[in-house]
Amino acid sequence: MPLVSLRQVLDEAAKGGYGVGAFNVNNMEQIQAIMEAARETKSPVIIQASRGARAYSQDRFLYHLMLAATELYPEIPTVLHLDHGNSPETCLSAIEMGFTSVMMDGSLLPDGKTPSSFEYNVEATRKVVEAAHAKGVTVEGEIGCLGGIEDGHGAGLDGLSHLTDPAQAVDFVKATGLDALAIAIGTSHGAYKFSSKPTGETLKMERLIDIHKRLPGVHLVMHGSSSVPQDLQDIINKYGGKLKPTWGVPVEEIQLGIKNGVRKINVDTDSRLAITGAIRKVFFEKPEEFDPRSYLKPAREAMKKVVALRMTQFGQAGHANDYKPLSLETMANSYAAQPVAV
């Protein structure tokens, strides 16, 4: 099965009333962990790479690893998504390479740090939509800015600094014709999202619900949605780590979002915690170990477990074989039949 369109995966998720986890990768082991979790749970999957990941792994390595994943796991609908493209040029390079979905994050300027204007965001996102849809590629945009910084991307603010304005979200969707909308409701990039368990003061779920009511047919995206489980933190600290106390986004809040239009849920930190804890454990218990396979195998297994759990919690488990994937050419023809209004 070739790489598939994010739009189709999210459309099917909307029909089924479930969410689909989007898991970040940097290397082969992470891709293997996600694909094994998808097979175990019979889940469609979104694998995403940030600009930092593309630079780290190099584009051609990353792309061919993804092709290998589709060959080895032909029964799994698999999307390759660009996470937080900082400019139209970044998104277009990903499309050229073979990504089946891109995020144009015009909420920030190309430096990936400075909040932009609404007008800039519309112009940049629409430019990407026009180019991507011509090739059947999906586009995610963002209105409002997330807090925190990850992979060199983010305003570095707290999660409440630039929340999404519901009325502006409606205008943004109409002006750009995008496929999925990332919204800012108080979440942040990185491990240190909240200094205590988030409440209604720190996670604005009512704003998400309001946006869904105004845009019932739009696929919403929750970024910065790792749950940062205490047990994963404990493993790291038990074996020599020094993580400060932190809280992530409770799974029950994500599930509330899924009931209100959230179809894509971004998870990165949880995977990083699982991998790091497993590696630290091997090094602590077997300080003589030097074979990378001896610590990367348990690291891969630890990530697989947390990804499989999220797939089950998000409701995507069991839906891998619900539909026949459409080609990007078919998707392009569909977009051409319904051009974006000016």
Secondary structure, DSSP 4 states (H G I P E B T S, - for coil): -----HHHHHHHHHHHT--EEEEE-SSHHHHHHHHHHHHHHT--EEEEEEHHHHHHH-HHHHHHHHHHHHHH-TTS-EEEEEEEE-SHHHHHHHHHHT-SEEEE-TTB-TTSSSB--HHHHHHHHHHHHHHHHTTT-EEEEEESB-BS-BTTBS----TTTBPPPHHHHHHHHHHH--SEEEE-SS-BSSS-SBSS---TTTS-HHHHHHHHHH-TTSEEEE-S-----HHHHHHHHHTT--PPP-B---HHHHHHHHTTTEEEEEE-HHHHHHHHHHHHHHHHH-TT---HHHHHHHHHHHHHHHHHHHHHHHT-TT-TTSSPPPPHHHHHHHHHHSPPP-
